[in-house]
Amino acid sequence: MTKVLYITSKSIYVCASQGTLLDITMAQKEKGNEVGILLIQDSTLACWNSGVNIIADAADFGIDVYALKEDLEARGIIGDNVHTAIKQVNYDEAISVIMDKYEKVITWC
């Protein structure tokens, strides 16, 4: 079993390959790998707690989804506006996730 973290910074609303990322991570999860997604910068726009949310769907599928708290706050996504399936992490916690929890780290758009 491999532990893989994907770090993405582009909004799912403007980057078509974000859907591909979700397909890849779900396929890896089905093969028994531990998979995570760390949302930073504009990719945190996918964390809204309303409507259809494919990032939350990934979390419900068993993929660990993290969002950088400072980037959420910078975009006004705070409190109950953040989907409950998404784990908010500060900078120190994000470094710990990157360095300690996963064997491989891949940057995505």
VENSULDA-V213914 format. One record per helix or strand. SS is the DSSP state (h for helix, s for strand). FROM is the first residue (numbers start at 1). LEN is the number of residues. If there is no record, write none. Layout:
{{SS;FROM;LEN} {SS;FROM;LEN}}
//
This chain:
{{s;3;6} {h;17;14} {s;34;6} {h;41;7} {s;48;1} {h;54;7} {s;64;5} {h;69;6} {h;79;3} {s;82;1} {s;87;3} {h;91;11} {s;104;5}}
//
